[in-house]
Amino acid sequence: MNVEAASGVVLLACSVVALVVANIPALAGPFHDFWHTDLGFKVAGFEFTKDLHFWVNDGLMTIFFFVVGLEIKRELMTGELRTMRQASLPVIAAVGGMLVPAAVYLAFGHTGAATRGWGVPMATDIAFVVGVMAAFGKRVPFGLKIFLLTLAIADDMGAVVVIAVAYTEHVNLGWLGLAVAALALCVVMNQLGVRAIAAYVAVGAVAWFAMYQSKVHPTIDGVLLGLLTPFRPWLNRETFRLALKDVTARLQNKAEGEDISPADVAVLRYVARESVDPLQRLEDRLHPWVGFLIMPVFALANAGVQVKPEAIADPVCLAVAAGLVIGKPVGVVAFAWFAVRLRLASLPAGVTWPMMIAGGLLAGIGFTMSLFIGELAFVGEKTLLADAKTGILLGSFVAAVAGAGLLWWATRGKPAPAAT
């Protein structure tokens, strides 16, 4: 949560920079041209060249989705999604938070390519949500924080499904088969005890390229690799204890002033690394890079839209904004209320319905994933994409302000319960 809160500030700053530059005529052109600079590589007779915008959205964001896959697996295995009772409230609320915004968007009666934007207001930006909650400190109940974090992860699961199913067309089964084979090889390598991360990166890169060639969005490769990452450590607790005991015994037998053996240091380094499961180790290592580099760069590359007053009245802009500001909180809170009413779940400790409504509004901050889905929904439709981005910025801003205001009112004078 500390990483998400701090990275949310950086993400906001980069979004503002992109918006300002895009609306200064003297800078907008060079800024746009920069992101469309060609970059690639050539090996023998094979050449692969794309612009920087592609490498950000399809390359760097694959790492973002890899971390999303890690988070999903962690929650499924050891977190808030590991049991039906724990998962029921955030998952049911997340379903409502996806279905209702999509319905609100479609209710505007779009025609043609505009209908493809129904997935844009479905997502929640976890960094901004955590950033807003962090501003309130301990006034926000621990249960509400966990609920919104888990809801955002469930949202990401839904977004991945939407990207894979709704925004993937004309799949090349041959290339898709190669991608599946590469992912299967990762599983085999793990079973054989291959520990070198570089080996998995190489095979993952092959899977990424095959996924791209198959016409399935390559970021799906990142999610699948995250889900395939082992969640059990290579060395168990007993092995760790014995290794530590052995090294400690040798250290105690050394003469005073004698240097520590490099071999003992190597053993301690190895057992310390392999006693932590790869999933947790990779998530801890990559999370700061995603939060402070990849997401801000994505914002710089995608949030730069020329704000035109007439665009606000465009049906796509209004539909996206309404989906985030109205559809998201209505879907989250209504589905959560029915889940509690039907005794399928219960409210977290210390959380009231006004706090849940505030949380539903904050879930309407759909910045990063909404921009990403918008890029997929409106490929080749510059005007529609610009209108959708305007709606995302407008809706996310209103949702953030309204959610923060209601959260302040709902938590005033209420001490937060201790975390359990």
Secondary structure as UniProt FT lines:
FT   HELIX           2..22
FT   HELIX           25..35
FT   STRAND          38..43
FT   TURN            44..45
FT   STRAND          46..51
FT   HELIX           52..54
FT   HELIX           55..60
FT   HELIX           61..77
FT   TURN            80..81
FT   HELIX           84..106
FT   TURN            107..108
FT   HELIX           112..122
FT   HELIX           126..135
FT   HELIX           137..139
FT   HELIX           142..165
FT   TURN            166..167
FT   HELIX           173..191
FT   TURN            192..193
FT   HELIX           197..213
FT   TURN            214..215
FT   HELIX           219..228
FT   HELIX           237..253
FT   TURN            256..257
FT   HELIX           262..274
FT   HELIX           278..289
FT   HELIX           290..294
FT   HELIX           295..302
FT   HELIX           309..313
FT   HELIX           315..322
FT   HELIX           323..327
FT   HELIX           328..341
FT   TURN            342..343
FT   TURN            349..350
FT   HELIX           353..362
FT   TURN            363..364
FT   HELIX           367..377
FT   TURN            378..380
FT   HELIX           382..411
FT   TURN            412..413
//
